[in-house]
Amino acid sequence: MQMLDEAYSNFVNSINSDQTRQAYEYSLTQFLKHCQMDLDSFLRLSQQEISNIIINYLVEKKISRQYKVVIFSAIKHACEMNDVILNWKKLKKFIKSEKTDNSINGKDRGYTDKEILKILIQNLPGPITNNHYPSKWNWNKPRDTGHKNQMNAVKEN
């Protein structure tokens, strides 16, 4: 029990940012649940076993690349703060993009202006009236900005 407390304490107390600490704690907890072991048991495995577990987790999880980076960073931080030395450059090569609900060709993407507008309109408290947007905007005339993802709103001069 002493080692578990010390390993976890080394991990948590070496993170300065509260947001990073929360993200890393959550990510590490989910990873350890998947592995069905606690941090102490994980850290006591051989380097090869730890590497294989991390690789398998990164390959089999169907989540965004961004989330895999956070998980990887949390695991790396936990290992480094407890003197577990691994080939992180090799392990990082297994972080790949996966097809998610918000992706095109396996690459994460941001929401388009039309998708954002649709979300905003769906969450308005009542019917859409002219009070919801300034009258100086013409919502029917497309603007030519050269960008393929654009809203059909143009500010009239």
VMD Tcl script that builds the backbone (N, CA, C; Angstrom):
set m [mol new atoms 471]
animate dup $m
set s [atomselect $m all]
$s set {name element resname resid chain x y z} {
  {N N MET 1 A 0.826 -1.203 0.000}
  {CA C MET 1 A 0.000 0.000 0.000}
  {C C MET 1 A 0.864 1.259 0.000}
  {N N GLN 2 A 2.000 1.202 0.673}
  {CA C GLN 2 A 2.909 2.342 0.729}
  {C C GLN 2 A 3.395 2.713 -0.676}
  {N N MET 3 A 3.766 1.701 -1.488}
  {CA C MET 3 A 4.275 1.955 -2.837}
  {C C MET 3 A 3.181 2.541 -3.714}
  {N N LEU 4 A 1.961 2.047 -3.594}
  {CA C LEU 4 A 0.849 2.560 -4.392}
  {C C LEU 4 A 0.625 4.031 -4.090}
  {N N ASP 5 A 0.599 4.380 -2.840}
  {CA C ASP 5 A 0.414 5.770 -2.457}
  {C C ASP 5 A 1.563 6.626 -2.967}
  {N N GLU 6 A 2.775 6.121 -2.865}
  {CA C GLU 6 A 3.937 6.868 -3.309}
  {C C GLU 6 A 3.936 7.030 -4.833}
  {N N ALA 7 A 3.619 5.980 -5.573}
  {CA C ALA 7 A 3.592 6.045 -7.039}
  {C C ALA 7 A 2.523 7.029 -7.507}
  {N N TYR 8 A 1.357 6.940 -6.922}
  {CA C TYR 8 A 0.277 7.845 -7.301}
  {C C TYR 8 A 0.596 9.281 -6.878}
  {N N SER 9 A 1.174 9.429 -5.711}
  {CA C SER 9 A 1.555 10.751 -5.223}
  {C C SER 9 A 2.610 11.375 -6.138}
  {N N ASN 10 A 3.589 10.592 -6.554}
  {CA C ASN 10 A 4.604 11.088 -7.496}
  {C C ASN 10 A 3.953 11.565 -8.789}
  {N N PHE 11 A 2.979 10.819 -9.252}
  {CA C PHE 11 A 2.280 11.152 -10.489}
  {C C PHE 11 A 1.473 12.447 -10.337}
  {N N VAL 12 A 0.616 12.514 -9.338}
  {CA C VAL 12 A -0.305 13.634 -9.175}
  {C C VAL 12 A 0.397 14.915 -8.735}
  {N N ASN 13 A 1.277 14.811 -7.791}
  {CA C ASN 13 A 1.895 16.010 -7.216}
  {C C ASN 13 A 2.956 16.654 -8.101}
  {N N SER 14 A 3.307 16.016 -9.187}
  {CA C SER 14 A 4.303 16.592 -10.090}
  {C C SER 14 A 3.662 17.335 -11.264}
  {N N ILE 15 A 2.342 17.455 -11.238}
  {CA C ILE 15 A 1.616 18.169 -12.291}
  {C C ILE 15 A 1.189 19.522 -11.747}
  {N N ASN 16 A 1.609 20.588 -12.415}
  {CA C ASN 16 A 1.323 21.944 -11.923}
  {C C ASN 16 A -0.088 22.421 -12.237}
  {N N SER 17 A -0.573 22.163 -13.418}
  {CA C SER 17 A -1.868 22.676 -13.858}
  {C C SER 17 A -3.015 21.803 -13.354}
  {N N ASP 18 A -4.046 22.438 -12.811}
  {CA C ASP 18 A -5.222 21.697 -12.338}
  {C C ASP 18 A -5.932 20.983 -13.481}
  {N N GLN 19 A -6.043 21.655 -14.632}
  {CA C GLN 19 A -6.721 21.054 -15.786}
  {C C GLN 19 A -5.951 19.841 -16.288}
  {N N THR 20 A -4.632 19.961 -16.355}
  {CA C THR 20 A -3.810 18.833 -16.795}
  {C C THR 20 A -3.919 17.690 -15.802}
  {N N ARG 21 A -3.889 18.017 -14.517}
  {CA C ARG 21 A -4.004 16.991 -13.485}
  {C C ARG 21 A -5.317 16.219 -13.622}
  {N N GLN 22 A -6.412 16.937 -13.821}
  {CA C GLN 22 A -7.710 16.272 -13.971}
  {C C GLN 22 A -7.738 15.382 -15.211}
  {N N ALA 23 A -7.234 15.897 -16.331}
  {CA C ALA 23 A -7.231 15.127 -17.575}
  {C C ALA 23 A -6.347 13.886 -17.448}
  {N N TYR 24 A -5.176 14.045 -16.850}
  {CA C TYR 24 A -4.255 12.922 -16.699}
  {C C TYR 24 A -4.796 11.881 -15.721}
  {N N GLU 25 A -5.366 12.340 -14.612}
  {CA C GLU 25 A -5.933 11.392 -13.645}
  {C C GLU 25 A -7.039 10.569 -14.281}
  {N N TYR 26 A -7.929 11.245 -15.011}
  {CA C TYR 26 A -9.025 10.533 -15.670}
  {C C TYR 26 A -8.481 9.542 -16.703}
  {N N SER 27 A -7.556 9.997 -17.531}
  {CA C SER 27 A -7.001 9.147 -18.588}
  {C C SER 27 A -6.276 7.940 -18.012}
  {N N LEU 28 A -5.471 8.169 -16.988}
  {CA C LEU 28 A -4.737 7.067 -16.371}
  {C C LEU 28 A -5.695 6.083 -15.700}
  {N N THR 29 A -6.728 6.595 -15.043}
  {CA C THR 29 A -7.714 5.729 -14.405}
  {C C THR 29 A -8.408 4.846 -15.430}
  {N N GLN 30 A -8.809 5.427 -16.563}
  {CA C GLN 30 A -9.468 4.652 -17.618}
  {C C GLN 30 A -8.518 3.597 -18.190}
  {N N PHE 31 A -7.273 3.973 -18.389}
  {CA C PHE 31 A -6.270 3.036 -18.898}
  {C C PHE 31 A -6.073 1.867 -17.927}
  {N N LEU 32 A -5.925 2.178 -16.639}
  {CA C LEU 32 A -5.701 1.128 -15.645}
  {C C LEU 32 A -6.934 0.232 -15.475}
  {N N LYS 33 A -8.133 0.797 -15.596}
  {CA C LYS 33 A -9.354 -0.019 -15.561}
  {C C LYS 33 A -9.360 -0.994 -16.722}
  {N N HIS 34 A -8.974 -0.502 -17.898}
  {CA C HIS 34 A -8.908 -1.356 -19.077}
  {C C HIS 34 A -7.915 -2.505 -18.852}
  {N N CYS 35 A -6.789 -2.184 -18.217}
  {CA C CYS 35 A -5.755 -3.193 -17.943}
  {C C CYS 35 A -6.114 -4.080 -16.756}
  {N N GLN 36 A -7.112 -3.683 -15.998}
  {CA C GLN 36 A -7.567 -4.384 -14.799}
  {C C GLN 36 A -6.437 -4.535 -13.762}
  {N N MET 37 A -5.761 -3.425 -13.522}
  {CA C MET 37 A -4.726 -3.410 -12.492}
  {C C MET 37 A -4.586 -2.007 -11.924}
  {N N ASP 38 A -3.924 -1.919 -10.801}
  {CA C ASP 38 A -3.676 -0.604 -10.214}
  {C C ASP 38 A -2.328 -0.080 -10.693}
  {N N LEU 39 A -2.017 1.158 -10.362}
  {CA C LEU 39 A -0.790 1.797 -10.828}
  {C C LEU 39 A 0.443 1.045 -10.331}
  {N N ASP 40 A 0.422 0.620 -9.088}
  {CA C ASP 40 A 1.562 -0.095 -8.519}
  {C C ASP 40 A 1.838 -1.382 -9.302}
  {N N SER 41 A 0.810 -2.162 -9.576}
  {CA C SER 41 A 0.975 -3.419 -10.325}
  {C C SER 41 A 1.485 -3.146 -11.732}
  {N N PHE 42 A 0.963 -2.114 -12.349}
  {CA C PHE 42 A 1.385 -1.754 -13.702}
  {C C PHE 42 A 2.869 -1.388 -13.724}
  {N N LEU 43 A 3.286 -0.567 -12.775}
  {CA C LEU 43 A 4.673 -0.106 -12.749}
  {C C LEU 43 A 5.670 -1.216 -12.399}
  {N N ARG 44 A 5.197 -2.272 -11.763}
  {CA C ARG 44 A 6.075 -3.392 -11.394}
  {C C ARG 44 A 6.307 -4.371 -12.544}
  {N N LEU 45 A 5.552 -4.241 -13.629}
  {CA C LEU 45 A 5.746 -5.119 -14.784}
  {C C LEU 45 A 7.092 -4.812 -15.442}
  {N N SER 46 A 7.554 -5.749 -16.265}
  {CA C SER 46 A 8.810 -5.520 -16.983}
  {C C SER 46 A 8.602 -4.437 -18.040}
  {N N GLN 47 A 9.697 -3.847 -18.503}
  {CA C GLN 47 A 9.612 -2.812 -19.535}
  {C C GLN 47 A 8.898 -3.339 -20.773}
  {N N GLN 48 A 9.207 -4.564 -21.165}
  {CA C GLN 48 A 8.586 -5.146 -22.357}
  {C C GLN 48 A 7.083 -5.327 -22.168}
  {N N GLU 49 A 6.673 -5.799 -20.991}
  {CA C GLU 49 A 5.242 -5.979 -20.723}
  {C C GLU 49 A 4.505 -4.640 -20.730}
  {N N ILE 50 A 5.103 -3.626 -20.102}
  {CA C ILE 50 A 4.485 -2.297 -20.075}
  {C C ILE 50 A 4.362 -1.757 -21.490}
  {N N SER 51 A 5.419 -1.884 -22.275}
  {CA C SER 51 A 5.387 -1.408 -23.665}
  {C C SER 51 A 4.301 -2.108 -24.459}
  {N N ASN 52 A 4.208 -3.413 -24.329}
  {CA C ASN 52 A 3.186 -4.171 -25.064}
  {C C ASN 52 A 1.776 -3.756 -24.673}
  {N N ILE 53 A 1.547 -3.529 -23.397}
  {CA C ILE 53 A 0.221 -3.101 -22.930}
  {C C ILE 53 A -0.127 -1.737 -23.517}
  {N N ILE 54 A 0.817 -0.818 -23.489}
  {CA C ILE 54 A 0.574 0.525 -24.025}
  {C C ILE 54 A 0.301 0.454 -25.525}
  {N N ILE 55 A 1.114 -0.300 -26.247}
  {CA C ILE 55 A 0.924 -0.431 -27.700}
  {C C ILE 55 A -0.446 -1.024 -28.010}
  {N N ASN 56 A -0.798 -2.111 -27.348}
  {CA C ASN 56 A -2.102 -2.741 -27.593}
  {C C ASN 56 A -3.251 -1.790 -27.303}
  {N N TYR 57 A -3.123 -1.035 -26.232}
  {CA C TYR 57 A -4.180 -0.087 -25.866}
  {C C TYR 57 A -4.329 0.995 -26.928}
  {N N LEU 58 A -3.210 1.556 -27.370}
  {CA C LEU 58 A -3.264 2.626 -28.366}
  {C C LEU 58 A -3.787 2.129 -29.710}
  {N N VAL 59 A -3.477 0.896 -30.068}
  {CA C VAL 59 A -3.900 0.353 -31.354}
  {C C VAL 59 A -5.372 -0.043 -31.341}
  {N N GLU 60 A -5.824 -0.660 -30.257}
  {CA C GLU 60 A -7.192 -1.184 -30.247}
  {C C GLU 60 A -8.263 -0.147 -29.905}
  {N N LYS 61 A -7.890 0.923 -29.225}
  {CA C LYS 61 A -8.881 1.942 -28.860}
  {C C LYS 61 A -9.304 2.736 -30.084}
  {N N LYS 62 A -10.589 2.820 -30.334}
  {CA C LYS 62 A -11.141 3.575 -31.462}
  {C C LYS 62 A -11.582 4.951 -30.964}
  {N N ILE 63 A -10.590 5.769 -30.695}
  {CA C ILE 63 A -10.835 7.117 -30.203}
  {C C ILE 63 A -9.997 8.085 -31.022}
  {N N SER 64 A -10.255 9.354 -30.855}
  {CA C SER 64 A -9.555 10.363 -31.645}
  {C C SER 64 A -8.064 10.380 -31.311}
  {N N ARG 65 A -7.297 10.882 -32.254}
  {CA C ARG 65 A -5.849 11.002 -32.074}
  {C C ARG 65 A -5.539 11.928 -30.900}
  {N N GLN 66 A -6.303 13.022 -30.780}
  {CA C GLN 66 A -6.089 13.988 -29.697}
  {C C GLN 66 A -6.223 13.301 -28.337}
  {N N TYR 67 A -7.240 12.475 -28.193}
  {CA C TYR 67 A -7.465 11.804 -26.919}
  {C C TYR 67 A -6.362 10.780 -26.652}
  {N N LYS 68 A -5.890 10.117 -27.717}
  {CA C LYS 68 A -4.786 9.173 -27.548}
  {C C LYS 68 A -3.522 9.892 -27.073}
  {N N VAL 69 A -3.309 11.104 -27.540}
  {CA C VAL 69 A -2.144 11.885 -27.111}
  {C C VAL 69 A -2.237 12.188 -25.619}
  {N N VAL 70 A -3.422 12.537 -25.149}
  {CA C VAL 70 A -3.608 12.818 -23.717}
  {C C VAL 70 A -3.367 11.555 -22.897}
  {N N ILE 71 A -3.927 10.431 -23.345}
  {CA C ILE 71 A -3.732 9.162 -22.634}
  {C C ILE 71 A -2.245 8.806 -22.603}
  {N N PHE 72 A -1.606 8.897 -23.753}
  {CA C PHE 72 A -0.177 8.596 -23.853}
  {C C PHE 72 A 0.629 9.479 -22.901}
  {N N SER 73 A 0.314 10.768 -22.883}
  {CA C SER 73 A 1.041 11.705 -22.026}
  {C C SER 73 A 0.848 11.375 -20.551}
  {N N ALA 74 A -0.352 10.981 -20.179}
  {CA C ALA 74 A -0.629 10.622 -18.785}
  {C C ALA 74 A 0.154 9.376 -18.380}
  {N N ILE 75 A 0.153 8.368 -19.245}
  {CA C ILE 75 A 0.888 7.132 -18.948}
  {C C ILE 75 A 2.387 7.423 -18.870}
  {N N LYS 76 A 2.875 8.201 -19.823}
  {CA C LYS 76 A 4.299 8.559 -19.854}
  {C C LYS 76 A 4.692 9.296 -18.577}
  {N N HIS 77 A 3.851 10.245 -18.175}
  {CA C HIS 77 A 4.148 11.019 -16.963}
  {C C HIS 77 A 4.180 10.111 -15.733}
  {N N ALA 78 A 3.217 9.202 -15.633}
  {CA C ALA 78 A 3.174 8.291 -14.487}
  {C C ALA 78 A 4.427 7.420 -14.448}
  {N N CYS 79 A 4.840 6.930 -15.592}
  {CA C CYS 79 A 6.037 6.087 -15.640}
  {C C CYS 79 A 7.293 6.881 -15.315}
  {N N GLU 80 A 7.441 8.039 -15.930}
  {CA C GLU 80 A 8.645 8.845 -15.709}
  {C C GLU 80 A 8.771 9.319 -14.262}
  {N N MET 81 A 7.659 9.659 -13.642}
  {CA C MET 81 A 7.700 10.131 -12.257}
  {C C MET 81 A 7.974 8.995 -11.276}
  {N N ASN 82 A 7.911 7.759 -11.776}
  {CA C ASN 82 A 8.199 6.604 -10.925}
  {C C ASN 82 A 9.381 5.802 -11.464}
  {N N ASP 83 A 10.246 6.483 -12.220}
  {CA C ASP 83 A 11.524 5.939 -12.693}
  {C C ASP 83 A 11.395 4.689 -13.559}
  {N N VAL 84 A 10.335 4.608 -14.344}
  {CA C VAL 84 A 10.181 3.530 -15.315}
  {C C VAL 84 A 10.625 4.083 -16.664}
  {N N ILE 85 A 11.679 3.504 -17.200}
  {CA C ILE 85 A 12.276 4.002 -18.437}
  {C C ILE 85 A 11.805 3.132 -19.609}
  {N N LEU 86 A 11.184 3.794 -20.595}
  {CA C LEU 86 A 10.700 3.103 -21.788}
  {C C LEU 86 A 11.143 3.857 -23.034}
  {N N ASN 87 A 11.027 3.207 -24.171}
  {CA C ASN 87 A 11.349 3.840 -25.445}
  {C C ASN 87 A 10.108 4.614 -25.910}
  {N N TRP 88 A 9.950 5.838 -25.424}
  {CA C TRP 88 A 8.751 6.631 -25.689}
  {C C TRP 88 A 8.641 7.028 -27.155}
  {N N LYS 89 A 9.778 7.213 -27.808}
  {CA C LYS 89 A 9.771 7.560 -29.234}
  {C C LYS 89 A 9.117 6.433 -30.036}
  {N N LYS 90 A 9.440 5.211 -29.717}
  {CA C LYS 90 A 8.839 4.050 -30.386}
  {C C LYS 90 A 7.352 3.957 -30.062}
  {N N LEU 91 A 7.006 4.096 -28.790}
  {CA C LEU 91 A 5.610 3.959 -28.374}
  {C C LEU 91 A 4.721 5.031 -29.006}
  {N N LYS 92 A 5.266 6.232 -29.159}
  {CA C LYS 92 A 4.493 7.330 -29.723}
  {C C LYS 92 A 4.084 7.066 -31.177}
  {N N LYS 93 A 4.831 6.223 -31.865}
  {CA C LYS 93 A 4.522 5.880 -33.256}
  {C C LYS 93 A 3.193 5.136 -33.390}
  {N N PHE 94 A 2.666 4.617 -32.297}
  {CA C PHE 94 A 1.411 3.864 -32.336}
  {C C PHE 94 A 0.187 4.738 -32.104}
  {N N ILE 95 A 0.405 6.043 -31.962}
  {CA C ILE 95 A -0.723 6.975 -31.862}
  {C C ILE 95 A -1.132 7.324 -33.279}
  {N N LYS 96 A -2.279 6.801 -33.685}
  {CA C LYS 96 A -2.767 7.045 -35.041}
  {C C LYS 96 A -4.199 7.533 -34.978}
  {N N SER 97 A -4.609 8.198 -36.036}
  {CA C SER 97 A -5.991 8.675 -36.132}
  {C C SER 97 A -6.921 7.494 -36.374}
  {N N GLU 98 A -8.072 7.542 -35.769}
  {CA C GLU 98 A -9.113 6.552 -35.987}
  {C C GLU 98 A -10.346 7.251 -36.499}
  {N N LYS 99 A -11.158 6.550 -37.236}
  {CA C LYS 99 A -12.399 7.112 -37.754}
  {C C LYS 99 A -13.360 7.298 -36.578}
  {N N THR 100 A -13.732 8.531 -36.329}
  {CA C THR 100 A -14.684 8.836 -35.265}
  {C C THR 100 A -15.921 9.455 -35.896}
  {N N ASP 101 A -16.943 9.718 -35.125}
  {CA C ASP 101 A -18.169 10.308 -35.654}
  {C C ASP 101 A -17.950 11.709 -36.192}
  {N N ASN 102 A -16.900 12.366 -35.776}
  {CA C ASN 102 A -16.622 13.720 -36.230}
  {C C ASN 102 A -15.321 13.734 -37.029}
  {N N SER 103 A -15.252 12.847 -38.036}
  {CA C SER 103 A -14.022 12.779 -38.806}
  {C C SER 103 A -14.299 12.526 -40.279}
  {N N ILE 104 A -13.337 12.875 -41.082}
  {CA C ILE 104 A -13.369 12.625 -42.511}
  {C C ILE 104 A -12.075 11.913 -42.869}
  {N N ASN 105 A -12.189 10.769 -43.526}
  {CA C ASN 105 A -11.010 9.998 -43.930}
  {C C ASN 105 A -10.092 9.678 -42.745}
  {N N GLY 106 A -10.661 9.418 -41.577}
  {CA C GLY 106 A -9.874 9.041 -40.410}
  {C C GLY 106 A -9.174 10.187 -39.722}
  {N N LYS 107 A -9.379 11.421 -40.190}
  {CA C LYS 107 A -8.724 12.572 -39.569}
  {C C LYS 107 A -9.757 13.383 -38.806}
  {N N ASP 108 A -9.405 13.774 -37.592}
  {CA C ASP 108 A -10.300 14.615 -36.808}
  {C C ASP 108 A -10.482 15.936 -37.530}
  {N N ARG 109 A -11.631 16.527 -37.356}
  {CA C ARG 109 A -11.878 17.819 -37.971}
  {C C ARG 109 A -12.736 18.644 -37.040}
  {N N GLY 110 A -12.704 19.932 -37.244}
  {CA C GLY 110 A -13.564 20.827 -36.486}
  {C C GLY 110 A -14.945 20.857 -37.121}
  {N N TYR 111 A -15.891 21.416 -36.404}
  {CA C TYR 111 A -17.235 21.575 -36.943}
  {C C TYR 111 A -17.239 22.647 -38.025}
  {N N THR 112 A -18.067 22.450 -39.043}
  {CA C THR 112 A -18.210 23.483 -40.069}
  {C C THR 112 A -19.120 24.574 -39.528}
  {N N ASP 113 A -19.113 25.721 -40.190}
  {CA C ASP 113 A -19.984 26.826 -39.782}
  {C C ASP 113 A -21.447 26.406 -39.834}
  {N N LYS 114 A -21.820 25.636 -40.851}
  {CA C LYS 114 A -23.210 25.180 -40.971}
  {C C LYS 114 A -23.598 24.266 -39.813}
  {N N GLU 115 A -22.673 23.385 -39.394}
  {CA C GLU 115 A -22.959 22.505 -38.265}
  {C C GLU 115 A -23.128 23.301 -36.978}
  {N N ILE 116 A -22.293 24.302 -36.786}
  {CA C ILE 116 A -22.400 25.153 -35.598}
  {C C ILE 116 A -23.715 25.918 -35.620}
  {N N LEU 117 A -24.061 26.468 -36.765}
  {CA C LEU 117 A -25.315 27.201 -36.898}
  {C C LEU 117 A -26.504 26.293 -36.596}
  {N N LYS 118 A -26.474 25.072 -37.100}
  {CA C LYS 118 A -27.558 24.116 -36.856}
  {C C LYS 118 A -27.699 23.824 -35.359}
  {N N ILE 119 A -26.576 23.631 -34.686}
  {CA C ILE 119 A -26.593 23.375 -33.238}
  {C C ILE 119 A -27.165 24.570 -32.494}
  {N N LEU 120 A -26.730 25.762 -32.877}
  {CA C LEU 120 A -27.216 26.972 -32.210}
  {C C LEU 120 A -28.714 27.159 -32.422}
  {N N ILE 121 A -29.171 26.958 -33.640}
  {CA C ILE 121 A -30.597 27.126 -33.944}
  {C C ILE 121 A -31.434 26.113 -33.176}
  {N N GLN 122 A -30.960 24.875 -33.074}
  {CA C GLN 122 A -31.700 23.831 -32.357}
  {C C GLN 122 A -31.824 24.137 -30.875}
  {N N ASN 123 A -30.903 24.927 -30.343}
  {CA C ASN 123 A -30.901 25.208 -28.909}
  {C C ASN 123 A -31.453 26.572 -28.543}
  {N N LEU 124 A -32.058 27.263 -29.513}
  {CA C LEU 124 A -32.707 28.532 -29.196}
  {C C LEU 124 A -33.955 28.267 -28.371}
  {N N PRO 125 A -34.274 29.148 -27.436}
  {CA C PRO 125 A -35.403 28.912 -26.538}
  {C C PRO 125 A -36.770 29.060 -27.207}
  {N N GLY 126 A -36.853 29.645 -28.370}
  {CA C GLY 126 A -38.144 29.837 -29.026}
  {C C GLY 126 A -37.964 29.911 -30.528}
  {N N PRO 127 A -38.994 30.360 -31.220}
  {CA C PRO 127 A -38.886 30.467 -32.671}
  {C C PRO 127 A -37.866 31.540 -33.064}
  {N N ILE 128 A -37.267 31.361 -34.243}
  {CA C ILE 128 A -36.281 32.307 -34.737}
  {C C ILE 128 A -36.989 33.560 -35.230}
  {N N THR 129 A -36.538 34.695 -34.731}
  {CA C THR 129 A -37.076 35.975 -35.169}
  {C C THR 129 A -35.924 36.864 -35.600}
  {N N ASN 130 A -36.232 38.025 -36.120}
  {CA C ASN 130 A -35.186 38.956 -36.523}
  {C C ASN 130 A -34.383 39.465 -35.329}
  {N N ASN 131 A -34.883 39.262 -34.119}
  {CA C ASN 131 A -34.171 39.710 -32.928}
  {C C ASN 131 A -32.961 38.835 -32.614}
  {N N HIS 132 A -32.870 37.643 -33.230}
  {CA C HIS 132 A -31.773 36.734 -32.928}
  {C C HIS 132 A -30.494 37.074 -33.674}
  {N N TYR 133 A -30.565 37.885 -34.697}
  {CA C TYR 133 A -29.356 38.289 -35.408}
  {C C TYR 133 A -29.550 39.701 -35.928}
  {N N PRO 134 A -28.458 40.451 -36.045}
  {CA C PRO 134 A -28.572 41.842 -36.484}
  {C C PRO 134 A -29.147 41.940 -37.888}
  {N N SER 135 A -29.930 42.978 -38.138}
  {CA C SER 135 A -30.573 43.153 -39.439}
  {C C SER 135 A -29.557 43.471 -40.531}
  {N N LYS 136 A -28.338 43.864 -40.166}
  {CA C LYS 136 A -27.336 44.184 -41.177}
  {C C LYS 136 A -26.750 42.930 -41.837}
  {N N TRP 137 A -27.101 41.736 -41.335}
  {CA C TRP 137 A -26.630 40.493 -41.938}
  {C C TRP 137 A -27.666 39.978 -42.923}
  {N N ASN 138 A -27.220 39.648 -44.113}
  {CA C ASN 138 A -28.086 39.062 -45.127}
  {C C ASN 138 A -27.794 37.559 -45.161}
  {N N TRP 139 A -28.724 36.753 -44.687}
  {CA C TRP 139 A -28.499 35.316 -44.550}
  {C C TRP 139 A -28.719 34.566 -45.864}
  {N N ASN 140 A -29.185 35.234 -46.898}
  {CA C ASN 140 A -29.464 34.553 -48.152}
  {C C ASN 140 A -28.369 34.740 -49.193}
  {N N LYS 141 A -27.534 35.727 -49.024}
  {CA C LYS 141 A -26.508 36.042 -50.007}
  {C C LYS 141 A -25.178 35.408 -49.571}
  {N N PRO 142 A -24.622 34.457 -50.374}
  {CA C PRO 142 A -23.362 33.826 -49.974}
  {C C PRO 142 A -22.201 34.798 -50.105}
  {N N ARG 143 A -21.266 34.664 -49.218}
  {CA C ARG 143 A -20.083 35.512 -49.289}
  {C C ARG 143 A -18.970 34.741 -49.984}
  {N N ASP 144 A -18.099 35.447 -50.648}
  {CA C ASP 144 A -16.995 34.827 -51.365}
  {C C ASP 144 A -15.708 35.101 -50.616}
  {N N THR 145 A -15.334 34.152 -49.735}
  {CA C THR 145 A -14.098 34.316 -48.973}
  {C C THR 145 A -13.015 33.394 -49.491}
  {N N GLY 146 A -13.371 32.523 -50.433}
  {CA C GLY 146 A -12.402 31.573 -50.947}
  {C C GLY 146 A -12.275 30.334 -50.085}
  {N N HIS 147 A -12.989 30.286 -48.982}
  {CA C HIS 147 A -12.936 29.147 -48.084}
  {C C HIS 147 A -14.134 28.257 -48.373}
  {N N LYS 148 A -13.917 26.939 -48.479}
  {CA C LYS 148 A -15.005 26.056 -48.878}
  {C C LYS 148 A -16.061 25.856 -47.784}
  {N N ASN 149 A -15.690 25.956 -46.506}
  {CA C ASN 149 A -16.652 25.811 -45.415}
  {C C ASN 149 A -17.011 27.190 -44.905}
  {N N GLN 150 A -18.138 27.710 -45.367}
  {CA C GLN 150 A -18.520 29.059 -44.961}
  {C C GLN 150 A -20.012 29.134 -44.720}
  {N N MET 151 A -20.392 30.043 -43.865}
  {CA C MET 151 A -21.807 30.283 -43.638}
  {C C MET 151 A -22.324 31.170 -44.741}
  {N N ASN 152 A -23.590 31.066 -45.031}
  {CA C ASN 152 A -24.190 31.878 -46.061}
  {C C ASN 152 A -24.678 33.202 -45.487}
  {N N ALA 153 A -23.823 33.849 -44.771}
  {CA C ALA 153 A -24.161 35.138 -44.183}
  {C C ALA 153 A -23.124 36.162 -44.627}
  {N N VAL 154 A -23.596 37.308 -45.045}
  {CA C VAL 154 A -22.709 38.361 -45.515}
  {C C VAL 154 A -23.089 39.654 -44.818}
  {N N LYS 155 A -22.096 40.328 -44.346}
  {CA C LYS 155 A -22.336 41.610 -43.724}
  {C C LYS 155 A -22.444 42.641 -44.845}
  {N N GLU 156 A -23.570 43.286 -44.924}
  {CA C GLU 156 A -23.772 44.280 -45.972}
  {C C GLU 156 A -23.181 45.609 -45.544}
  {N N ASN 157 A -22.607 46.299 -46.474}
  {CA C ASN 157 A -22.005 47.607 -46.178}
  {C C ASN 157 A -22.992 48.729 -46.407}
}
mol reanalyze $m
mol bondsrecalc $m
mol representation Tube
mol addrep $m
